[in-house]
Amino acid sequence: MTKDTRPFARSDKNRAMIRAVLALTAMALSAAAQQPPRLRSPEVHADHRVTFRYRAPNAKEVLLSIEGAKNVAMQKDDQGVWSVTTEPLAPDLYGYSFRVDGVRVIDPVNPQIQVNLLDTDSMVSVPGAAAMDWEYSNAPRGELHHHFYASRVVGDNRDFYVYTPAEYDSSGKKKYPVLYLLHGFSDDASGWSAVGRAHVIMDNLIARGKAKPMLVVMPLGYGAPEVLNRDSSAPRDQDLSERNMTKFREALFTEVIPEVERKYRVIADRNSRAIAGLSMGGAEALFTGLNAIDKFAWIGSFSAGGINENYAAAFPALDEKANKQLKLLWIACGTEDRLIGDNRKFLEWLDSKNIHYTKVETPGGHTWMLWRRNLAALAPLLFQDPLRSAR
């Protein structure tokens, strides 16, 4: 008679499986124990200093590059972690990155990103005692709409964003003025919302009664996308720059504005239409608006860069008659901006033509920190009667 050993065989298999699981668990625990602890970066302190950390044990040099300041050398500890603590920073949103042996990298442990088509940064918020215009609050929130279309003018697929204020009702009867707000070189159509927080600024200003309820349209600003070619002299090519602005203007007039006025309840006349922008977008706002005063009564420029310095050729029909049509020509630039000289030169030309404008120069460089403040200062002036501005 043969003895049945199957229960014992199953028991041996179970013990083998348990041993295997225990071995794998031990290996996993050992590997976890060998992993360095997760870094905390950035760490914002109560006194507004910020500590940045980056793990790179084999790097020879790591620098912190933070918006609005010079690069700062970081120090390495015996665990291979590089760190630096800044002096107290003014409350604001800051873009930053690390330079690791000359290579630009974002902070791998910070999910907050400042998107850019050429150089993406990480982002850190330093809060203040009082809420800033671009910080979320209890104000009623508007909506941000994202539109896509095929451009026949440029020959590609592109997008634009539309902000509608909290009170906007698509089924209502009230119509609204529109601000066309343009991004800068290397940004995309999301620049003013993702980084500039334009929709948050507008929510807060409207809720406080400081700005009129309005729509804000944020289109893609490249009429010649090849201007973004990183490996060429494209940004310094005057012919390409002019083609970029001319084709952008054509796309705006024939594709974006008609689509906005078809889909949204807006007041479709020059007195209720404004255009403004930053850097490349500031130049586009001036080039587009001042050559189409029949379409825009309100024009704003923040740190404009890229206008052809042959102003007579760029603005062939502009003369002092424009003063009767323009409700506001608002031109701002930071005093530490590399473009301050170009902006002052343009203002001198406007003076020679006896064109009225509002000049705004404030401390600051070529940064989003300044442009958010520019928008917060300009928006309350738009569509006001009587106009609250001076030459």
C-alpha positions as CSV (number, residue, x, y, z in Angstrom):
1,M,0.0,0.0,0.0
2,T,1.4,3.4,-1.1
3,K,1.3,6.2,1.5
4,D,-0.2,9.5,0.3
5,T,2.4,12.3,0.7
6,R,0.5,15.1,-1.2
7,P,-0.3,17.2,2.0
8,F,3.4,17.2,2.9
9,A,4.3,18.2,-0.7
10,R,1.9,21.1,-0.6
11,S,3.4,22.1,2.8
12,D,6.9,22.1,1.4
13,K,5.8,24.3,-1.5
14,N,4.1,26.8,0.9
15,R,7.2,27.0,3.0
16,A,9.3,27.6,-0.1
17,M,7.0,30.4,-1.2
18,I,7.1,32.0,2.2
19,R,10.9,31.9,2.2
20,A,10.9,33.5,-1.3
21,V,8.5,36.3,-0.2
22,L,10.6,36.9,3.0
23,A,13.8,37.1,0.9
24,L,12.2,39.6,-1.5
25,T,10.9,41.7,1.3
26,A,14.3,41.7,3.0
27,M,15.9,42.8,-0.3
28,A,13.3,45.6,-0.7
29,L,13.8,46.8,2.8
30,S,17.5,46.7,2.4
31,A,17.3,48.7,-0.9
32,A,14.9,51.2,0.8
33,A,17.3,51.6,3.6
34,Q,20.1,52.4,1.2
35,Q,18.0,55.1,-0.6
36,P,18.8,58.6,0.5
37,P,15.9,60.5,2.2
38,R,13.7,62.6,0.0
39,L,14.9,66.2,-0.1
40,R,12.8,69.2,0.8
41,S,13.2,71.8,-1.8
42,P,12.4,74.6,-1.8
43,E,11.8,75.3,1.9
44,V,10.2,78.7,2.6
45,H,11.0,80.0,6.1
46,A,8.9,82.3,8.2
47,D,11.3,85.2,7.7
48,H,11.0,84.9,3.9
49,R,14.4,83.2,3.4
50,V,14.2,80.2,1.1
51,T,16.4,77.1,1.2
52,F,17.0,75.2,-2.1
53,R,18.5,71.7,-2.2
54,Y,19.7,69.5,-5.0
55,R,21.4,66.0,-4.8
56,A,24.3,65.7,-7.1
57,P,27.2,63.9,-5.4
58,N,29.4,63.8,-8.5
59,A,28.9,67.4,-9.6
60,K,31.8,69.9,-9.4
61,E,29.6,73.1,-9.2
62,V,25.9,73.8,-8.7
63,L,24.5,77.3,-8.9
64,L,21.0,78.6,-8.0
65,S,19.5,80.8,-10.8
66,I,16.5,82.7,-9.4
67,E,14.3,85.2,-11.2
68,G,15.4,88.8,-10.6
69,A,18.7,88.0,-9.0
70,K,22.3,86.9,-9.9
71,N,23.3,83.3,-9.8
72,V,24.3,82.0,-6.3
73,A,26.8,79.3,-5.6
74,M,25.5,76.3,-3.6
75,Q,27.5,74.2,-1.1
76,K,27.8,70.4,-1.0
77,D,27.5,68.4,2.2
78,D,29.0,65.0,2.9
79,Q,25.8,63.3,1.6
80,G,26.3,64.9,-1.8
81,V,23.5,67.4,-1.3
82,W,24.0,70.9,-2.5
83,S,22.1,73.7,-0.8
84,V,21.9,77.4,-0.3
85,T,19.6,79.7,1.8
86,T,18.8,83.1,0.3
87,E,18.5,86.4,2.0
88,P,14.8,87.3,2.8
89,L,12.9,87.6,-0.5
90,A,10.1,90.0,-1.1
91,P,6.7,88.3,-1.3
92,D,6.2,87.1,-4.8
93,L,6.3,84.2,-7.3
94,Y,9.8,83.3,-8.4
95,G,11.0,81.1,-11.2
96,Y,14.3,79.3,-10.6
97,S,16.5,76.5,-11.8
98,F,19.9,74.9,-11.0
99,R,23.1,75.1,-13.1
100,V,24.8,71.8,-12.6
101,D,28.3,71.9,-14.1
102,G,26.9,74.4,-16.6
103,V,23.7,72.4,-17.4
104,R,20.4,74.0,-16.6
105,V,18.0,71.7,-14.7
106,I,14.7,72.2,-12.9
107,D,14.2,71.1,-9.3
108,P,13.3,67.4,-9.5
109,V,11.4,67.4,-6.1
110,N,9.3,70.5,-6.8
111,P,6.1,69.9,-8.9
112,Q,5.5,73.6,-9.4
113,I,6.6,74.4,-12.9
114,Q,7.0,77.7,-14.9
115,V,6.3,76.5,-18.4
116,N,8.4,77.9,-21.3
117,L,9.0,76.7,-24.8
118,L,12.8,77.1,-24.5
119,D,13.7,77.2,-20.8
120,T,11.3,75.7,-18.3
121,D,11.8,76.7,-14.7
122,S,10.7,75.5,-11.3
123,M,8.6,78.0,-9.3
124,V,8.3,79.0,-5.6
125,S,5.8,81.2,-3.9
126,V,6.9,83.5,-1.0
127,P,3.7,84.6,0.7
128,G,3.3,88.0,2.3
129,A,1.3,89.4,5.2
130,A,-1.3,90.7,2.8
131,A,-2.6,88.8,-0.2
132,M,-1.1,89.8,-3.6
133,D,-3.2,90.5,-6.7
134,W,-2.1,87.2,-8.3
135,E,-2.8,85.0,-5.3
136,Y,-6.0,83.0,-5.1
137,S,-8.6,84.5,-2.7
138,N,-12.3,84.2,-1.8
139,A,-13.2,86.4,-4.8
140,P,-15.8,84.9,-7.2
141,R,-13.8,83.1,-9.8
142,G,-14.3,83.5,-13.5
143,E,-13.6,80.8,-16.1
144,L,-10.7,80.0,-18.3
145,H,-11.6,78.6,-21.7
146,H,-9.1,76.9,-24.0
147,H,-9.8,77.0,-27.8
148,F,-8.0,75.2,-30.7
149,Y,-8.1,76.0,-34.4
150,A,-6.2,75.4,-37.6
151,S,-4.6,78.7,-38.8
152,R,-4.7,79.3,-42.5
153,V,-2.6,82.4,-42.1
154,V,0.3,80.6,-40.4
155,G,-0.3,77.1,-41.6
156,D,-0.3,75.3,-38.3
157,N,-2.6,74.2,-35.5
158,R,-2.7,76.7,-32.6
159,D,-4.7,77.7,-29.6
160,F,-5.8,80.7,-27.5
161,Y,-7.3,81.2,-24.0
162,V,-10.3,83.3,-23.0
163,Y,-11.0,84.5,-19.5
164,T,-14.6,85.3,-18.7
165,P,-15.4,87.1,-15.4
166,A,-17.5,85.4,-12.7
167,E,-20.6,87.3,-13.6
168,Y,-20.5,86.3,-17.3
169,D,-23.6,84.3,-18.4
170,S,-23.4,82.8,-21.8
171,S,-27.2,82.9,-22.0
172,G,-27.6,86.4,-20.8
173,K,-27.8,89.7,-22.7
174,K,-25.0,91.8,-21.2
175,K,-22.0,92.3,-23.5
176,Y,-18.4,93.0,-22.3
177,P,-15.2,94.8,-23.4
178,V,-12.2,92.7,-24.4
179,L,-8.5,92.9,-23.6
180,Y,-6.2,91.0,-26.0
181,L,-3.2,90.1,-23.8
182,L,0.0,88.9,-25.5
183,H,2.8,86.8,-24.1
184,G,6.5,87.2,-24.6
185,F,9.2,85.4,-26.6
186,S,9.5,81.7,-25.8
187,D,6.2,81.6,-23.9
188,D,3.2,79.8,-25.3
189,A,-0.5,80.8,-25.2
190,S,-0.8,79.6,-21.6
191,G,2.0,82.0,-20.4
192,W,-0.3,84.7,-19.0
193,S,-2.5,82.3,-17.2
194,A,-0.1,79.6,-16.0
195,V,2.7,82.0,-15.0
196,G,1.3,85.5,-15.1
197,R,-1.9,84.5,-13.2
198,A,-3.9,86.9,-15.4
199,H,-7.2,85.3,-14.6
200,V,-6.5,85.4,-10.8
201,I,-5.5,89.1,-11.1
202,M,-8.7,89.9,-13.0
203,D,-10.9,88.0,-10.5
204,N,-9.4,89.9,-7.6
205,L,-9.5,93.4,-9.3
206,I,-13.1,92.9,-10.4
207,A,-14.2,91.6,-7.0
208,R,-12.7,94.7,-5.3
209,G,-14.4,97.0,-7.8
210,K,-11.0,98.2,-9.1
211,A,-11.5,96.9,-12.7
212,K,-14.5,96.7,-15.0
213,P,-15.7,93.2,-15.8
214,M,-14.1,92.2,-19.1
215,L,-13.0,89.3,-21.2
216,V,-9.3,88.6,-21.6
217,V,-8.1,86.8,-24.7
218,M,-4.6,85.3,-24.7
219,P,-3.6,84.1,-28.1
220,L,-0.4,82.3,-29.4
221,G,1.9,85.2,-30.4
222,Y,4.0,83.6,-33.2
223,G,3.1,84.6,-36.8
224,A,6.4,82.9,-37.8
225,P,7.0,80.0,-35.4
226,E,10.6,79.6,-36.8
227,V,11.5,82.6,-34.7
228,L,11.8,80.0,-31.8
229,N,14.7,78.2,-33.4
230,R,17.2,78.0,-30.5
231,D,20.2,77.2,-32.6
232,S,20.1,80.2,-34.9
233,S,20.1,84.0,-34.8
234,A,16.4,83.9,-35.4
235,P,15.5,86.3,-32.5
236,R,18.0,88.9,-33.8
237,D,16.8,88.6,-37.5
238,Q,14.9,91.8,-38.1
239,D,13.2,90.5,-41.3
240,L,12.0,87.4,-39.4
241,S,10.9,89.5,-36.4
242,E,8.8,91.7,-38.7
243,R,7.3,88.7,-40.5
244,N,6.5,87.2,-37.1
245,M,4.6,90.4,-36.0
246,T,2.9,90.9,-39.4
247,K,1.6,87.3,-39.6
248,F,0.6,87.4,-36.0
249,R,-1.4,90.6,-36.6
250,E,-3.1,89.0,-39.6
251,A,-4.0,85.8,-37.7
252,L,-5.4,88.0,-34.8
253,F,-7.5,90.1,-37.1
254,T,-8.8,87.4,-39.4
255,E,-9.0,84.3,-37.2
256,V,-8.9,85.0,-33.4
257,I,-11.0,88.2,-33.1
258,P,-13.8,87.0,-35.4
259,E,-13.9,83.7,-33.5
260,V,-14.1,85.5,-30.1
261,E,-16.8,87.8,-31.3
262,R,-18.8,84.9,-32.7
263,K,-18.6,82.7,-29.6
264,Y,-18.7,85.3,-26.8
265,R,-21.0,88.2,-25.9
266,V,-18.5,91.0,-26.4
267,I,-18.9,94.7,-27.5
268,A,-17.3,94.6,-31.0
269,D,-16.1,98.2,-31.4
270,R,-12.8,100.0,-30.9
271,N,-13.8,101.8,-27.7
272,S,-14.4,98.4,-26.0
273,R,-11.3,96.7,-27.4
274,A,-7.8,96.9,-25.8
275,I,-4.5,95.2,-26.6
276,A,-1.4,94.8,-24.4
277,G,1.5,92.5,-24.0
278,L,4.9,91.9,-22.5
279,S,8.4,91.8,-24.2
280,M,7.8,90.5,-27.7
281,G,4.1,90.8,-27.0
282,G,4.6,94.4,-25.9
283,A,6.2,95.1,-29.3
284,E,3.3,93.2,-31.0
285,A,0.7,95.2,-29.1
286,L,2.3,98.5,-30.2
287,F,2.8,97.4,-33.8
288,T,-0.7,96.0,-34.0
289,G,-2.6,98.6,-32.0
290,L,-0.9,101.8,-33.3
291,N,-1.3,100.6,-36.9
292,A,-5.0,99.9,-36.3
293,I,-6.4,102.7,-34.1
294,D,-9.7,102.0,-35.9
295,K,-9.8,98.7,-34.0
296,F,-8.2,99.5,-30.6
297,A,-8.7,102.6,-28.4
298,W,-6.6,101.2,-25.5
299,I,-3.0,100.0,-26.0
300,G,-0.5,98.8,-23.3
301,S,3.1,97.7,-23.5
302,F,5.2,96.0,-20.8
303,S,9.0,95.9,-21.5
304,A,8.5,95.9,-25.2
305,G,11.3,94.4,-27.3
306,G,11.7,93.7,-31.0
307,I,10.2,96.8,-32.7
308,N,12.0,98.0,-35.9
309,E,13.9,101.1,-34.8
310,N,12.9,102.7,-38.1
311,Y,9.8,103.9,-36.4
312,A,8.6,105.9,-39.3
313,A,8.5,102.7,-41.4
314,A,7.0,100.6,-38.6
315,F,4.2,103.2,-37.9
316,P,3.8,105.0,-41.3
317,A,0.4,106.6,-40.6
318,L,0.9,107.6,-36.9
319,D,0.7,111.3,-36.1
320,E,-0.8,113.6,-33.5
321,K,-4.3,113.0,-34.9
322,A,-4.2,109.7,-33.0
323,N,-4.5,111.6,-29.8
324,K,-8.2,112.2,-30.5
325,Q,-8.8,108.5,-31.0
326,L,-6.5,106.8,-28.4
327,K,-8.1,106.7,-25.0
328,L,-4.9,105.3,-23.5
329,L,-1.4,104.5,-24.7
330,W,0.4,103.0,-21.6
331,I,4.1,102.1,-21.9
332,A,5.9,100.5,-19.0
333,C,9.4,99.2,-18.4
334,G,11.6,98.3,-15.4
335,T,14.5,100.5,-14.7
336,E,16.8,97.5,-14.5
337,D,15.5,96.0,-17.7
338,R,18.0,95.6,-20.5
339,L,15.3,97.0,-22.8
340,I,14.9,100.3,-20.9
341,G,17.0,102.2,-23.4
342,D,15.0,100.9,-26.4
343,N,11.7,101.9,-24.7
344,R,13.0,105.4,-23.8
345,K,14.1,105.8,-27.4
346,F,10.7,104.9,-28.7
347,L,9.1,107.4,-26.3
348,E,11.4,110.1,-27.6
349,W,10.1,109.4,-31.1
350,L,6.5,109.6,-29.8
351,D,7.4,113.0,-28.4
352,S,8.7,114.1,-31.7
353,K,5.4,113.1,-33.3
354,N,3.5,114.8,-30.4
355,I,1.8,111.5,-29.5
356,H,0.3,111.5,-26.0
357,Y,1.2,108.5,-23.7
358,T,1.4,107.4,-20.1
359,K,5.0,106.5,-19.2
360,V,5.6,104.0,-16.4
361,E,9.0,103.2,-15.1
362,T,9.4,101.1,-11.9
363,P,12.3,99.3,-10.2
364,G,12.7,95.8,-11.7
365,G,14.1,93.8,-14.6
366,H,12.8,91.7,-17.4
367,T,10.7,89.4,-15.2
368,W,7.2,88.1,-14.6
369,M,7.3,89.8,-11.2
370,L,7.2,93.1,-12.9
371,W,4.7,92.1,-15.6
372,R,2.1,90.8,-13.1
373,R,2.3,94.2,-11.4
374,N,2.0,95.9,-14.8
375,L,-1.2,94.1,-15.6
376,A,-2.6,94.8,-12.1
377,A,-1.9,98.5,-12.7
378,L,-3.2,98.7,-16.3
379,A,-6.4,96.7,-16.0
380,P,-8.2,99.3,-13.7
381,L,-7.6,102.0,-16.3
382,L,-9.2,100.1,-19.2
383,F,-12.7,101.0,-20.4
384,Q,-13.1,103.7,-17.8
385,D,-14.8,107.0,-18.6
386,P,-13.5,109.5,-17.8
387,L,-10.0,108.1,-18.2
388,R,-8.0,107.9,-15.0
389,S,-4.5,108.5,-16.5
390,A,-2.1,111.3,-17.3
391,R,0.6,111.8,-19.9
